[in-house]
Amino acid sequence: MKADSGRRYRAYPTDEQAARLTSWGHTCRWLYNVALEQRRFAWAQRRVSFGTTRQCAELTAARRELDWVADLPAQAGQQVLRHLDQSYRNWWNPAHPAGAPVRKRRGSRLAVPLPGQAVTVRRLNRRWGQVTVPKLGAVKFRWTRPLGGTVRNLVLSSDGRDWHVAFGVATGQPDTPTHPHSGRVVGLDRGVIVAVATSDGDLHDRASLTPGEARRMTALARRAGRQEHHRRESKAKRRGGPGPCAPR
């Protein structure tokens, strides 16, 4: 089953882990760019097109010759090549909006992708979880929401300041049903009483509050009640009379 949903968490690698992840991120960017240029050159010079299988075999040879490439987990390198191949497939698909694959710049986000079977995810307590990565060990992350399914892939990424881990999760949920008027153009009007009204005359509104919104609504109602009580009591004191709760 393929991943059909994503989960992103703030990761907290140690200084040693962060340094190694940074090195891996640069290696992944180099590998993507080299593989892209190889495919461009082969097509421009000989009209030859190839995919992941050939490039994964060449990656194995490169790992034997270059120590810094061998330091990257083999699964991560293979995942980079799969991502490049998928970029080409998206470009060739007329129904997909993606354009031709482009090189990753040095200032772009560092990312280390891995397949789900290469890692182990475990929840430590209510607030923390950890993911065990090959050659890196256990990396802690903030458990801010349930995974909700089986991990199929992950990406450890950095924006230059913080690290994050994003999981591709297979939830097993059925696909969203297609609207009966799929393909037609309709206008949308957002309102207050009704959330959304379409030009076809359909009205779409939320049936009820979420559990979190219901708890907040209850808390606000209680706060409003307390404020009203204190307001009336203060008003009575200013007039010199007893408060609303004073015995008569």
C-alpha positions in Angstrom: 0.0 0.0 0.0 1.4 3.4 -1.0 1.6 6.4 1.3 -1.5 8.5 1.0 -0.9 11.0 3.8 2.0 13.0 5.4 3.1 13.7 8.9 5.8 16.3 9.8 7.5 16.7 13.1 10.3 18.8 14.6 13.5 16.7 14.9 16.2 17.1 17.5 19.4 15.3 16.4 22.5 15.6 18.5 25.3 17.9 17.2 27.2 14.9 15.9 24.0 13.6 14.1 23.2 17.0 12.7 26.7 17.3 11.2 26.5 13.9 9.6 23.0 14.6 8.3 24.3 17.9 6.8 27.0 16.0 5.0 24.5 13.4 3.7 22.2 16.2 2.5 25.0 17.7 0.4 25.7 14.2 -1.0 22.1 13.7 -1.9 22.0 17.0 -3.8 25.2 16.1 -5.6 23.8 12.6 -6.5 20.6 14.1 -7.8 22.4 16.7 -10.0 24.9 14.1 -11.4 22.1 11.6 -12.2 20.1 14.4 -13.9 23.0 15.5 -16.0 23.8 11.9 -17.0 20.2 11.4 -18.2 20.3 14.8 -20.1 23.6 14.0 -21.7 22.6 10.5 -22.8 19.4 11.8 -24.4 21.1 14.9 -26.1 24.0 12.9 -27.5 22.6 9.4 -28.3 18.8 9.7 -27.8 19.2 7.1 -25.0 16.8 7.1 -22.1 17.3 5.0 -19.0 15.9 4.8 -15.4 16.6 3.9 -11.9 17.9 0.3 -12.4 20.9 1.4 -14.4 21.7 4.4 -12.2 21.4 2.3 -9.0 24.0 -0.1 -10.4 26.3 2.8 -11.2 25.7 4.2 -7.7 27.0 0.9 -6.3 30.2 1.2 -8.3 30.6 4.8 -7.1 30.2 3.7 -3.4 33.2 1.4 -3.8 35.4 4.3 -5.1 34.3 7.3 -3.1 34.3 7.1 0.7 32.0 10.1 1.1 29.4 8.5 -1.2 29.8 5.2 0.7 29.1 7.1 4.0 25.5 7.8 2.8 23.2 4.9 3.5 22.6 2.9 0.3 18.8 3.2 0.8 19.0 7.0 0.8 21.0 7.1 -2.5 18.5 4.7 -4.1 15.6 6.8 -2.9 17.2 10.0 -4.4 17.4 8.2 -7.8 13.7 7.1 -7.5 12.7 10.7 -6.8 14.5 11.8 -10.0 12.8 9.0 -12.0 9.4 10.0 -10.6 10.1 13.6 -11.6 10.6 12.5 -15.2 7.4 10.4 -15.1 5.5 13.4 -13.8 7.0 15.6 -16.6 6.0 13.0 -19.3 2.5 12.7 -17.9 0.2 15.1 -19.9 -2.3 15.3 -16.9 0.5 16.3 -14.5 1.4 20.0 -14.1 5.1 19.3 -13.4 7.7 20.6 -15.7 11.1 19.2 -16.6 13.4 18.2 -13.7 15.9 20.9 -12.7 19.1 20.9 -10.8 19.1 21.4 -7.0 20.9 24.6 -6.0 23.5 24.7 -3.2 21.2 27.1 -1.2 18.2 24.7 -1.5 16.8 22.8 1.5 19.0 19.9 2.6 17.0 16.6 2.5 17.9 13.0 3.2 15.1 10.6 2.0 14.8 7.0 3.2 12.3 4.2 2.5 10.1 3.1 5.4 11.5 -0.4 5.7 15.0 1.1 6.4 13.9 2.9 9.6 12.2 2.1 12.9 9.8 4.5 14.5 8.9 4.3 18.2 7.0 6.5 20.6 8.9 7.2 23.8 6.2 9.1 25.9 3.4 11.5 25.4 5.6 14.2 23.9 8.6 12.5 22.3 9.2 9.8 19.7 12.3 8.5 18.0 13.3 7.2 14.6 16.2 4.9 14.2 18.2 5.6 11.0 20.9 3.4 9.4 24.4 4.6 10.3 23.0 7.4 12.5 21.1 5.7 15.3 18.1 7.1 17.1 16.9 10.6 16.3 14.4 12.2 18.7 11.4 14.2 17.5 8.5 15.9 19.1 5.4 13.7 19.0 2.8 16.4 18.2 0.2 14.1 16.4 -0.3 10.4 15.9 1.2 8.7 12.8 -2.2 7.2 12.0 -0.8 4.5 9.7 2.2 2.5 8.4 5.4 4.5 7.6 6.3 4.0 3.9 9.0 6.6 3.6 10.5 9.6 5.4 12.6 12.7 4.7 15.0 14.3 7.2 15.3 17.9 6.2 16.8 21.2 7.4 15.9 24.8 6.6 19.3 26.0 7.7 18.3 26.4 11.3 16.0 23.5 12.4 15.6 19.9 11.5 12.4 18.2 10.7 11.3 14.6 9.9 8.4 14.0 7.5 6.8 10.6 7.2 4.8 9.3 4.2 2.1 7.2 5.8 -0.3 4.7 4.4 -3.5 5.2 6.4 -5.7 2.8 4.5 -8.5 5.4 4.2 -10.6 5.3 1.0 -10.0 7.9 -1.6 -12.1 11.0 -1.5 -15.2 10.4 -3.7 -15.4 12.5 -6.8 -18.0 15.3 -6.9 -20.9 14.4 -9.2 -20.2 17.7 -11.2 -16.4 16.9 -11.6 -15.0 18.9 -14.5 -17.5 21.7 -14.4 -16.6 25.2 -13.3 -18.6 26.7 -10.4 -18.3 29.8 -8.4 -17.8 29.8 -4.6 -19.1 32.3 -2.1 -17.8 32.1 1.5 -20.1 33.3 4.2 -20.7 33.4 7.9 -24.1 31.7 8.4 -23.2 29.1 5.7 -19.5 28.3 5.2 -19.6 27.9 1.4 -22.3 28.4 -1.3 -21.8 27.4 -4.9 -23.2 29.0 -8.0 -25.2 25.7 -8.6 -27.2 26.5 -5.4 -25.4 23.9 -3.2 -24.7 24.9 0.4 -21.8 23.3 2.3 -21.4 23.8 6.1 -19.7 22.0 8.9 -22.1 19.7 10.7 -20.6 20.3 14.2 -17.7 21.6 16.1 -14.5 19.5 16.4 -13.8 18.2 20.0 -11.1 20.9 20.5 -13.5 23.7 19.4 -16.2 22.3 21.7 -13.8 22.4 24.7 -12.8 26.0 23.8 -16.4 27.0 23.4 -17.2 25.7 26.9 -14.3 27.4 28.4 -15.2 30.7 26.8 -18.8 30.4 28.0 -17.6 29.9 31.6 -15.3 32.8 31.3 -18.1 35.0 30.0 -20.3 33.9 32.9 -17.6 34.8 35.5 -17.1 38.2 33.8 -20.8 39.0 33.9 -21.0 38.1 37.6 -18.1 40.4 38.5 -19.5 43.2 36.3 -22.8 43.2 38.2 -21.1 42.9 41.5 -18.8 45.9 40.7 -21.8 47.9 39.5 -23.7 47.3 42.7 -20.7 48.3 44.8 -20.4 51.6 43.0 -24.1 52.3 43.8 -23.4 51.6 47.4 -25.7 48.6 47.6 -25.1 44.9 48.3 -23.6 42.7 45.6 -25.8 40.2 43.7 -24.7 37.4 46.0 -25.2 39.3 49.3 -27.7 37.9 51.7 -31.0 39.7 51.8 
